[in-house]
Amino acid sequence: MKYSDEQRLQKILENAEKLIEYLSEHKVTKENLLNDYALQWLVTTPLYNIGEHVYNLSDEYKSRHTEVQWYMIAGLRHRLVHNYDGTNWNIIADVVFEELPVLAEQIRKLLES
């Protein structure tokens, strides 16, 4: 199925919100994520999905909204998929706990405009 940019933004937001909600409800901390293989697997799927949708946004859309780090988000997905054994979980923990809420807010604003 080919999604529109707006549909992709909605999918990105849904994945981000579900992951943030899960981590909050289960009181997951950065330390938990760094030390729990199951949690590491749990966070990668939403990150894959977010990155895939970002990667497939139109170049026109991404160039109009440079306030979002589209290329870093898509790049993270590629790193997770193609270099799983080399994943730096300190970076992923920072992304999940610090950057993901910021991204969710950015996407909300884009969807409202």
Contact map, one row per residue, 1 for C-alpha under 8 A:
11100000000000000000000000000000000000000000000000000000000000000000000000000000000000000000000000000000000000000
11110000000000000000000000000000000000000000000000000000000000000000000000000000000000000000000000000000000000000
11111111000000000000000000000000000000000000000000000000000000000000000000000000000000000000000000000000000000000
01111111000000000000000000000000000000000000000000000000100000000000000000000000000000000000000000000000000000000
00111111100000000000000000000000000000000000000000000000110010000000000000000000000000000000000000000000000000000
00111111110000000000000000000000000000000000000000000000000000000000000000000000000000000000000000000000000000100
00111111111000000000000000000000000000000000000000000000000000000000000000000000000000000000000000000000000000000
00111111111100000000000000000000000000000000000000001100100000000000000000000000000000000000000000000000000000000
00001111111110000000000000000000000000000000000000001100000000000000000000000000000000000000000000000000001000100
00000111111111000000000000000000000000000000000000000000000000000000000000000000000000000000000000000000001000100
00000011111111100000000000000000000000000000000001001000000000000000000000000000000000000000000000000000000000000
00000001111111110000000000000000000000000000000011001100000000000000000000000000000000000000000000000001001000000
00000000111111111000000000000000000000000000000000000000000000000000000000000000000000000000000000000001001100000
00000000011111111100000000000000000000000000000000000000000000000000000000000000000000000000000000000000000000000
00000000001111111110000000000000000000000000011011000000000000000000000000000000000000000000000000000000000000000
00000000000111111111000000000000000000000000010001000000000000000000000000000000000000000000000000011011000000000
00000000000011111111100000000000000000000000000000000000000000000000000000000000000000000000000000000001000000000
00000000000001111111110000000000000000000000000000000000000000000000000000000000000000000000000000000000000000000
00000000000000111111111000000000000000000010010000000000000000000000000000000000000000000000000000000000000000000
00000000000000011111111100000000000000000000000000000000000000000000000000000000000000000000000100011000000000000
00000000000000001111111110000000000000000000000000000000000000000000000000000000000000000000000000000000000000000
00000000000000000111111111000000000000000000000000000000000000000000000000000000000000000000000000000000000000000
00000000000000000011111111111000000000000000000000000000000000000000000000000000000000000000000000000000000000000
00000000000000000001111111110000000000000000000000000000000000000000000000000000000000000000000000000000000000000
00000000000000000000111111110000000000000000000000000000000000000000000000000000000000000000000000000000000000000
00000000000000000000011111110000000000000000000000000000000000000000000000000000000000000000000000000000000000000
00000000000000000000001111111000000000000000000000000000000000000000000000000000000000000000000000000000000000000
00000000000000000000001111111101100000000000000000000000000000000000000000000000000000000000000000000000000000000
00000000000000000000001000111111100000000000000000000000000000000000000000000000000000000000000000000000000000000
00000000000000000000000000011111110000000000000000000000000000000000000000000000000000000000110010000000000000000
00000000000000000000000000001111111000000000000000000000000000000000000000000000000000000000000000000000000000000
00000000000000000000000000011111111100100000000000000000000000000000000000000000000000000000000000000000000000000
00000000000000000000000000011111111110110000000000000000000000000000000000000000000000001000100000000000000000000
00000000000000000000000000000111111110010000000000000000000000000000000000000000000000001100100000000000000000000
00000000000000000000000000000011111110000000000000000000000000000000000000000000000000000000000000000000000000000
00000000000000000000000000000001111111110000000000000000000000000000000000000000000000000000000000000000000000000
00000000000000000000000000000000111111111000000000000000000000000000000000000000000000000000000000000000000000000
00000000000000000000000000000000000111111100000000000000000000000000000000000000000000000000000000000000000000000
00000000000000000000000000000001100111111110000000000000000000000000000000000000000000000000000000000000000000000
00000000000000000000000000000000110111111111000000000000000000000000000000000000000000000000000000000000000000000
00000000000000000000000000000000000011111111100000000000000000000000000000000000000000000000000000000000000000000
00000000000000000000000000000000000001111111110000000000000000000000000000000000000000000000000000000000000000000
00000000000000000010000000000000000000111111111000000000000000000000000000000000000000000000000000000000000000000
00000000000000000000000000000000000000011111111100000000000000000000000000000001000000000000000000000000000000000
00000000000000000000000000000000000000001111111110000000000000000000000000000000000000000000000000000000000000000
00000000000000110010000000000000000000000111111111000000000000000000000000000000000000000000000000000000000000000
00000000000000100000000000000000000000000011111111100000000000000000000000001000000000000000000000000000000000000
00000000000000000000000000000000000000000001111111110000000000000000000000001001100000000000000000000000000000000
00000000000100100000000000000000000000000000111111111000000000000000000000000000000000000000000000000000000000000
00000000001100110000000000000000000000000000011111111100000000000000000011001000000000000000000000000000000000000
00000000000000000000000000000000000000000000001111111110000000000000000011111100000000000000000000000000000000000
00000000000000000000000000000000000000000000000111111111000000000000000001001000000000000000000000000000000000000
00000001101100000000000000000000000000000000000011111111100000000000000000000000000000000000000000000000000000000
00000001100100000000000000000000000000000000000001111111100000000000010011000000000000000000000000000000000000000
00000000000000000000000000000000000000000000000000111111100000000000011001000000000000000000000000000000000000000
00000000000000000000000000000000000000000000000000011111110000000000000000000000000000000000000000000000000000000
00011001000000000000000000000000000000000000000000001111111011000000000000000000000000000000000000000000000000000
00001000000000000000000000000000000000000000000000000001111111000000000000000000000000000000000000000000000000000
00000000000000000000000000000000000000000000000000000000111111100000000000000000000000000000000000000000000000000
00000000000000000000000000000000000000000000000000000000011111110000000000000000000000000000000000000000000000000
00001000000000000000000000000000000000000000000000000000111111111000000000000000000000000000000000000000000000000
00000000000000000000000000000000000000000000000000000000111111111100010000000000000000000000000000000000000000000
00000000000000000000000000000000000000000000000000000000001111111100000000000000000000000000000000000000000000000
00000000000000000000000000000000000000000000000000000000000111111100000000000000000000000000000000000000000000000
00000000000000000000000000000000000000000000000000000000000011111111000000000000000000000000000000000000000000000
00000000000000000000000000000000000000000000000000000000000001111111110000000000000000000000000000000000000000000
00000000000000000000000000000000000000000000000000000000000000001111100000000000000000000000000000000000000000000
00000000000000000000000000000000000000000000000000000000000000001111110000000000000000000000000000000010010000000
00000000000000000000000000000000000000000000000000000000000000000111111110000000000000000000000000000000000000000
00000000000000000000000000000000000000000000000000000110000001000101111111000000000000000000000000000000000000000
00000000000000000000000000000000000000000000000000000010000000000000111111100000000000000000000000000000000000000
00000000000000000000000000000000000000000000000000000000000000000000111111110000000000000000000000000000000000000
00000000000000000000000000000000000000000000000001100100000000000000111111111000000000000000000000000000000000000
00000000000000000000000000000000000000000000000001110110000000000000011111111100000000000000000000000000000000000
00000000000000000000000000000000000000000000000000100000000000000000001111111110000000000000000000000000000000000
00000000000000000000000000000000000000000000000000100000000000000000000111111111000000000000000000000000000000000
00000000000000000000000000000000000000000000001101110000000000000000000011111111100000000000000000000000000000000
00000000000000000000000000000000000000000000000000100000000000000000000001111111111000000000000000000000000000000
00000000000000000000000000000000000000000000000000000000000000000000000000111111111100100000000000000000000000000
00000000000000000000000000000000000000000001000100000000000000000000000000011111111100100000000000000000000000000
00000000000000000000000000000000000000000000000100000000000000000000000000001111111100000000000000000000000000000
00000000000000000000000000000000000000000000000000000000000000000000000000000111111100000000000000000000000000000
00000000000000000000000000000000000000000000000000000000000000000000000000000111111111100000000000000000000000000
00000000000000000000000000000000000000000000000000000000000000000000000000000011111111100000000000000000000000000
00000000000000000000000000000000000000000000000000000000000000000000000000000000001111100000000000000000000000000
00000000000000000000000000000000000000000000000000000000000000000000000000000000001111110000000000000000000000000
00000000000000000000000000000000000000000000000000000000000000000000000000000011001111111001000000000000000000000
00000000000000000000000000000000000000000000000000000000000000000000000000000000000001111111000000000000000000000
00000000000000000000000000000000110000000000000000000000000000000000000000000000000000111111100000000000000000000
00000000000000000000000000000000010000000000000000000000000000000000000000000000000000011111110000000000000000000
00000000000000000000000000000000000000000000000000000000000000000000000000000000000000011111111000000000000000000
00000000000000000000000000000000000000000000000000000000000000000000000000000000000000111111111100000000000000000
00000000000000000000000000000100110000000000000000000000000000000000000000000000000000001111111110000000000000000
00000000000000000000000000000100000000000000000000000000000000000000000000000000000000000111111111100000000000000
00000000000000000000000000000000000000000000000000000000000000000000000000000000000000000011111111110000000000000
00000000000000000001000000000000000000000000000000000000000000000000000000000000000000000001111111111000000000000
00000000000000000000000000000100000000000000000000000000000000000000000000000000000000000000111111111000000000000
00000000000000000000000000000000000000000000000000000000000000000000000000000000000000000000011111111100000000000
00000000000000000000000000000000000000000000000000000000000000000000000000000000000000000000011111111110000000000
00000000000000010001000000000000000000000000000000000000000000000000000000000000000000000000001111111111000000000
00000000000000010001000000000000000000000000000000000000000000000000000000000000000000000000000111111111100000000
00000000000000000000000000000000000000000000000000000000000000000000000000000000000000000000000001111111110000000
00000000000000010000000000000000000000000000000000000000000000000001000000000000000000000000000000111111111000000
00000000000110011000000000000000000000000000000000000000000000000000000000000000000000000000000000011111111100000
00000000000000000000000000000000000000000000000000000000000000000000000000000000000000000000000000001111111110000
00000000000000000000000000000000000000000000000000000000000000000001000000000000000000000000000000000111111111000
00000000110110000000000000000000000000000000000000000000000000000000000000000000000000000000000000000011111111100
00000000000010000000000000000000000000000000000000000000000000000000000000000000000000000000000000000001111111110
00000000000000000000000000000000000000000000000000000000000000000000000000000000000000000000000000000000111111111
00000000000000000000000000000000000000000000000000000000000000000000000000000000000000000000000000000000011111111
00000100110000000000000000000000000000000000000000000000000000000000000000000000000000000000000000000000001111111
00000000000000000000000000000000000000000000000000000000000000000000000000000000000000000000000000000000000111111
00000000000000000000000000000000000000000000000000000000000000000000000000000000000000000000000000000000000011111
